[in-house]
Amino acid sequence: MSQQRQMQWSQRLERLHALKDRYAAASRYDRAYKTYLIIQHVYDRWAEEVFGLRPQSR
């Protein structure tokens, strides 16, 4: 994976984690949970790109 692509993934995940933390701090746990699910999906896509893995069904 190129340095630029790695930076894109890192920035995307950092923004999502910050958003989830802001929702939790504002007691918007429903939105924090939805953001958490999005983060898990992004990690699945990252793993697929890096390792060529297909995400397992949950």
CORFEN-V414573 format. One line per field, one symbol per residue. burial: + if it has 16 or more other C-alpha atoms within 10 Angstrom, else -. A space follows every 10 residues. Layout:
burial: ???
//
This chain:
burial: ---------- --+--++-++ +-+------- -+--++-++- -+-+++---- --------
//
